């Protein structure tokens, strides 16, 4: 199936999978943003926006306020995992439903760092790419420069961020597989399994955890347990909450 200008096939998936485009007709509720927004390329490079300043710093602060944590590294990790889930969900959904993916170059994706979850993204142009380009489009083009920016600005461990990338991929694949089974789309379920297995063979994801499809157990901790009222995620490497956690505990498994 050819990619359509509005990527309409993603809409029934909902949540993190929907990817709005600037080519959506005016007046459509999923149409263009109301004003100029920074691109993800701006965010990774730390280019300042008139409205948000540094978009990535703005986002991390918003996440920190939302979950009521004073620890910036915790907020940076959660912001990273949310954006990773958004990118994987849209890309994997396109690959499984269309058999192709749009070019997701950071310069083509506008981002609202002040939005609630899931991250608001708009694709400015739909350029078809082969489904085999998933790793290059998400890992290489986005998650690596994003991880570099967050490590540089907040000191988040690279291994923790790779673990976030693996966890986000597994979660996105699980949600897409559930949707496919509910709607009798055995073709989409099979494509999702094959694409996800191939991605977990990638050197940047292979050591992030154990993927058994649909199960995943990561080898690092995203630090969500440090959020007030937070606990352990379903794929956490920890079996129980630490008694007296310090920032950096269990983060070092991925350094």
C-alpha positions as CSV (number, residue, x, y, z in Angstrom):
1,X,0.0,0.0,0.0
2,X,1.3,3.4,-0.9
3,X,1.7,6.0,1.8
4,X,-1.1,8.6,1.7
5,X,-0.4,12.3,2.4
6,X,-2.2,12.2,5.7
7,X,-1.0,8.7,6.8
8,X,-4.6,7.9,7.5
9,X,-4.0,4.2,8.1
10,X,-2.4,5.1,11.4
11,X,-5.4,6.8,12.9
12,X,-7.3,3.6,13.9
13,X,-4.2,2.7,16.0
14,X,-4.6,5.9,18.2
15,X,-2.3,6.9,21.0
16,X,1.4,7.0,20.3
17,X,1.0,5.7,16.7
18,X,-0.8,8.6,15.0
19,X,1.5,10.8,13.0
20,X,-0.1,14.1,11.8
21,X,1.2,15.8,8.7
22,X,1.2,19.3,7.5
23,X,-0.6,18.1,4.4
24,X,-3.7,17.2,6.4
25,X,-6.6,19.4,5.1
26,X,-7.2,22.7,6.9
27,X,-9.9,22.5,9.6
28,X,-9.2,18.8,10.3
29,X,-8.7,18.3,14.1
30,X,-5.6,16.3,13.3
31,X,-4.3,19.0,11.0
32,X,-1.4,21.4,11.1
33,X,-0.2,23.1,14.4
34,X,-1.5,26.6,15.1
35,X,1.9,28.2,14.8
36,X,5.6,27.7,14.2
37,X,7.2,24.9,16.2
38,X,10.8,23.8,16.5
39,X,11.9,20.7,14.6
40,X,13.4,17.7,16.3
41,X,16.7,18.6,14.6
42,X,16.5,22.0,16.5
43,X,16.0,20.1,19.7
44,X,18.9,17.7,19.3
45,X,21.3,20.5,18.3
46,X,20.2,22.8,21.1
47,X,19.0,25.6,18.7
48,X,17.0,28.2,20.5
49,X,13.3,28.8,19.8
50,X,11.7,32.2,20.2
51,X,8.9,30.6,22.2
52,X,10.6,27.7,24.1
53,X,14.2,28.6,24.3
54,X,16.1,25.3,24.1
55,X,13.3,22.9,23.2
56,X,14.8,19.9,24.9
57,X,15.5,21.7,28.1
58,X,12.0,23.1,28.0
59,X,10.6,19.5,27.6
60,X,12.6,18.0,30.4
61,X,11.5,20.8,32.8
62,X,7.8,20.2,31.8
63,X,8.2,16.5,32.4
64,X,9.8,17.2,35.8
65,X,6.9,19.4,36.8
66,X,4.4,16.9,35.6
67,X,5.7,14.0,37.6
68,X,6.9,16.3,40.5
69,X,10.5,15.2,40.6
70,X,13.3,17.6,41.5
71,X,15.8,15.3,39.7
72,X,16.5,16.4,36.2
73,X,18.2,13.2,35.1
74,X,15.0,11.3,36.1
75,X,12.9,13.7,34.0
76,X,15.3,13.5,31.1
77,X,15.1,9.7,31.1
78,X,11.3,9.8,31.1
79,X,11.2,12.5,28.4
80,X,13.5,10.3,26.3
81,X,11.4,7.2,26.7
82,X,8.2,9.0,25.8
83,X,9.7,10.4,22.6
84,X,11.3,7.1,21.7
85,X,7.9,5.4,22.1
86,X,6.3,8.0,19.9
87,X,8.8,7.5,17.1
88,X,8.8,3.7,17.3
89,X,5.0,3.5,17.3
90,X,4.5,5.7,14.3
91,X,7.4,4.1,12.3
92,X,6.5,0.5,13.2
93,X,2.9,1.2,12.5
94,X,3.7,2.5,9.0
95,X,6.0,-0.4,8.2
96,X,3.5,-3.0,9.3
97,X,0.4,-1.4,7.7
98,X,1.8,0.2,4.6
99,X,4.9,-1.9,4.0
100,X,6.8,1.4,3.7
101,X,7.7,4.2,6.1
102,X,7.9,8.0,5.6
103,X,11.2,9.7,5.8
104,X,11.4,10.7,9.5
105,X,14.4,13.0,9.2
106,X,14.6,15.2,12.3
107,X,14.4,18.3,10.1
108,X,11.0,17.1,8.7
109,X,9.4,16.6,12.1
110,X,8.0,19.6,14.0
111,X,7.6,19.0,17.8
112,X,5.6,20.8,20.5
113,X,7.7,20.5,23.6
114,X,4.9,22.0,25.7
115,X,2.3,19.3,24.9
116,X,1.2,16.5,27.1
117,X,2.0,12.9,26.4
118,X,2.1,11.5,23.8
119,X,4.5,13.9,22.2
120,X,2.9,16.1,19.5
121,X,4.6,15.6,16.2
122,X,3.9,16.8,12.7
123,X,5.6,15.6,9.6
124,X,6.1,18.4,7.1
125,X,6.5,16.1,4.0
126,X,5.7,12.5,3.3
127,X,8.6,10.9,1.4
128,X,8.3,7.1,1.1
129,X,11.2,4.9,2.3
130,X,11.6,1.1,2.4
131,X,10.4,-0.6,5.7
132,X,14.0,-2.0,6.0
133,X,15.1,1.6,6.8
134,X,13.5,1.5,10.2
135,X,16.7,1.3,12.2
136,X,18.3,4.2,10.2
137,X,15.2,6.4,10.4
138,X,14.6,6.0,14.2
139,X,17.8,4.7,15.9
140,X,20.4,6.5,13.8
141,X,18.5,9.7,12.9
142,X,16.8,10.3,16.2
143,X,17.6,8.1,19.2
144,X,21.4,8.4,19.0
145,X,21.5,12.2,18.7
146,X,18.8,12.5,21.3
147,X,20.7,10.3,23.7
148,X,23.9,12.3,23.0
149,X,22.1,15.5,23.9
150,X,20.6,14.2,27.1
151,X,23.9,12.6,28.2
152,X,25.7,15.9,27.6
153,X,23.2,18.1,29.3
154,X,22.0,15.9,32.1
155,X,24.6,13.1,32.5
156,X,22.1,10.3,31.8
157,X,24.0,7.1,31.3
158,X,24.2,6.0,27.6
159,X,23.3,2.4,28.5
160,X,20.2,3.6,30.4
161,X,19.1,5.5,27.2
162,X,19.7,2.5,25.0
163,X,17.6,0.5,27.5
164,X,14.9,3.1,27.1
165,X,15.1,2.7,23.3
166,X,14.7,-1.1,23.6
167,X,11.9,-0.8,26.1
168,X,10.0,1.7,23.9
169,X,10.4,-0.6,20.9
170,X,9.1,-3.6,22.8
171,X,6.1,-1.6,24.1
172,X,5.3,-0.2,20.7
173,X,5.4,-3.7,19.1
174,X,3.2,-5.1,21.9
175,X,0.5,-2.5,21.4
176,X,0.5,-2.9,17.6
177,X,0.3,-6.7,18.0
178,X,-2.6,-6.4,20.4
179,X,-4.4,-4.1,17.9
180,X,-3.7,-6.5,15.0
181,X,-5.1,-9.5,16.9
182,X,-8.3,-7.6,18.0
183,X,-9.0,-6.7,14.4
184,X,-8.1,-10.0,12.8
185,X,-5.0,-8.5,11.0
186,X,-2.8,-11.5,11.1
187,X,-0.7,-9.9,8.3
188,X,0.1,-6.9,10.5
189,X,0.8,-9.1,13.5
190,X,3.3,-11.2,11.5
191,X,5.0,-8.1,10.0
192,X,5.3,-6.6,13.5
193,X,7.0,-9.7,14.9
194,X,9.4,-9.9,12.0
195,X,10.3,-6.2,12.0
196,X,10.8,-6.1,15.8
197,X,13.0,-9.2,15.9
198,X,15.2,-7.7,13.2
199,X,15.5,-4.4,15.1
200,X,16.5,-6.2,18.3
201,X,19.3,-7.8,16.4
202,X,20.8,-4.3,15.7
203,X,24.0,-3.7,17.7
204,X,22.5,-0.7,19.5
205,X,19.6,-2.8,20.8
206,X,20.9,-6.3,21.0
207,X,22.3,-5.9,24.6
208,X,19.5,-3.8,26.0
209,X,17.5,-6.7,27.4
210,X,15.9,-10.0,26.6
211,X,13.2,-9.9,24.0
212,X,11.0,-12.9,23.7
213,X,8.1,-11.3,21.8
214,X,5.9,-9.9,23.2
215,X,7.9,-10.1,26.5
216,X,10.9,-7.9,27.3
217,X,13.1,-7.6,30.3
218,X,15.6,-4.8,30.2
219,X,19.1,-4.7,31.7
220,X,18.9,-1.2,32.9
221,X,16.5,0.9,34.9
222,X,14.8,4.1,33.6
223,X,14.7,5.6,37.1
224,X,10.9,5.8,37.2
225,X,11.0,4.4,40.7
226,X,12.5,7.7,41.9
227,X,9.4,9.6,40.9
228,X,7.1,10.5,43.9
229,X,4.6,7.6,44.0
230,X,6.4,5.8,41.2
231,X,7.2,2.1,41.2
232,X,8.9,-0.5,39.0
233,X,8.0,-0.7,35.3
234,X,6.9,-4.1,34.0
235,X,10.1,-4.7,32.2
236,X,12.5,-3.3,34.9
237,X,15.8,-5.1,35.7
238,X,15.0,-4.6,39.4
239,X,12.9,-7.2,41.3
240,X,12.1,-4.9,44.2
241,X,12.5,-1.2,45.1
242,X,15.8,-0.3,46.6
243,X,15.6,0.6,50.3
244,X,17.6,3.8,50.1
245,X,18.0,4.7,46.5
246,X,20.6,7.3,45.4
247,X,20.6,9.0,42.0
248,X,22.7,6.8,39.7
249,X,21.9,3.5,41.5
250,X,21.2,0.8,38.9
251,X,21.8,3.4,36.2
252,X,25.4,2.2,36.0
253,X,24.4,-1.2,34.5
254,X,24.4,0.6,31.2
255,X,27.4,2.9,31.5
